[in-house]
Amino acid sequence: MPRPSSLAAPVLLAGALVAALVAGLVTVREDPRPVVAANATTAPPPRPPREGVAAAAVLKQWDLRRAAAWTAGDVVALRSLYVPGSRAGERDARMLRAWLGRGWRVTALQTQVLRLRVLTGEPRRWRLLVVDQVVSGSAVGPGRRRALPRDGPTARVVELRRVAGRWLVASVRQARPVASTDSTSRSRNE
């Protein structure tokens, strides 16, 4: 059976996948300057702060359901949180099955959201820029429990869609940092 430390990377990826708010730690970014943007050199204009608060609340509820599915080892419940055919949902379910197949459960997974920014806010679709990090969690196996290591901040663009009255995750992709004027205007001879 693999050591829990060799299983840490997949669970950290799964935990940070959608900016879990289990810990309830949210900062809604009101600063119009972007931290990162997805495939762009400039960020879209900032959305109204209350829209970010609403998005954070939706994301928190989504993540609570996701954490419960992971803790219960319920792949069907986990898949129901994603739009059918979502690659992110397939990846999350595959990771959960892998943990279960090795005799491990992941419990008490907590991710801290450092920044959340609404990139697109429509009645049935949101694109969010989320910067988060896993701050705690446990791998529980036959007669043992191991703390999962923390990870560093990761930026992702998460797309949520409202389907039959529920917000579901459609996609999650890595966000690319935007070059700042400070880092691009310096001479290499400094």
N, C-alpha and C positions, 0 to 999 in steps of 0.2 A: 504494500500500500504506500503511495507517495506520502512524503512528509508534508505536514501542513504548510511549511514555508514554500514548497514547490507548487502548492496550489494557490498561493497568495495572489499572483498576478491575475489569474482569471477572475477571482472574486473581487479584486480591486477594480478591474475593468467593469464587471457586472454592477458593482456597487456604485461606481461613478457614472454609469451609463446614462442616467437620466437625472442627474442632479438631485439625488435624494434629499429630502428635507426632514428625515425622521428626527433629527436632533432639533429641528425647528429653528435653525439659525439661518436667517435670510437677511441679506443686504440688497435692497433694490437700488440699483445704480441710477442716479439722476444726473450725473455729470455727462454732458453731451459728447465728450471725447471718448472714443471707443478704446477698450482694452485690447480686444481682438475683433476681427470680423472674418466671416467666411468668404474665402475666395474673392476678396475685394481690396482695393487700395484705400477706399474711404468707407466709412460706416454710414448706414442710413440715418436720417435725423432721429433724435431720441423720441420715444413714445411718452405719453403723459404718465407721471408717476403712479397714478391709481391703477392704470392698466398693468403695470409691473407688479403691483401688490396683488391684483386679481390673478395674474399668471402664477405668482409664487404660491398662492393658496391652492390653485388647481394642481400645480406640480406637487405640493406637499401631500394632498389627498391621494393623488396617483401613486406617489412613492410609498405611502403607508400601506396601500393595497399590494404593491409590489413586494415590500418587505414581508408582509404576512404570507404571500405566496411562496417566497423563498424559504421562510422559516418552516412552513408546513410541507415544503417539498412538493407543492401542487403545480405541476407544469401546465395543466389546463387553465387554472386560475391566472397563472402568469401570462399565458398566451392571450387571454381575454382582455388584457390591458393594452394590447397593441392592435393596430389596424390589421385586418387579415392580409397576409403576404408581406408584412413588414420584415425587412432583413434584420432590423434591430431586435424585433421580437423573436425571430428564429434563432438569432445568436444568443439571446438571453436564455431562451428555453434550452438550447443545446448546452450552455454552461451549467444550468441547474441540473439537467440530466447527468452530466459528467460528474458533478459533485455527488449526486445521489448514487450513481453507479460505483463510486469509490467508497461508499459507506459514510459519507460526510454530509452534514447539514450546515448551512451558514445561518447564524442567528445574530441578532442585535447589530446588524449592519447599519451604520450611521454615516451619512455623508453631509458635510457642511457646505452650503452654498455660499460662496464668497461674493459672487456678483450674478445678477440676473437682469437681462435687458430684453425687452420685447422688440424684435426686429420687424415682425409683421403681426398685426393684431386685427383679425377679421372675426365676424361672429362664429364661424365654424372652423377656423384655422388660425393657429398661432405658430410663429417661428420665434424661438427664444435663443438668445446667446447666454449660455450658462457656464460659469467658472465654479468648479467645486472640487472637493477632495474628500476621500474616505478618512474618517477620524476614529472609527472603532468598528469592531465586529468580532465574531468568534466562529471558529470551525469546530463543530462538535461531531466526534466519531465514537465508535464503540469504546466506552469507558474513558474517553479523553476529551479535553477541551483546550483549544489553543487560541490565543489572541491573534487576530490578523494584523499585519503591519499597516501603519498609516501610509497614504500615498501623497504625492504633491498635487498642487492645483492643476486641473485639466480644463481646457475650454472646448465646449461642444456647441453645435447648433442643433436644437431639438425642435422637431415639428410635431405639434399636437393637432389632432382633428377631432371635432365634435361629431360623434356618430350615435344616433338614437339617444341623444341626451347625455352621453358620456364622453369625456375627453380621453382619447386614446393616442398613444404615441405612434406616429407614422414613420419617422426616421430620426436617426441620431448620427451625426457625423462630426468628425474632428474639425475644429475651427483653426484657421491659420492666423498667427500674429500679424498685425499690421506694423509695418516699419514706421517708427516714429521719426519726426524731423530731427530730434536729438541724435539718434543713432545713425541716421543717414547723412547728416551734414558735417560730421566730424572728419577731419583729415586723417588719413592712414599714417601720417607722419607724426602724430601726437605722441 
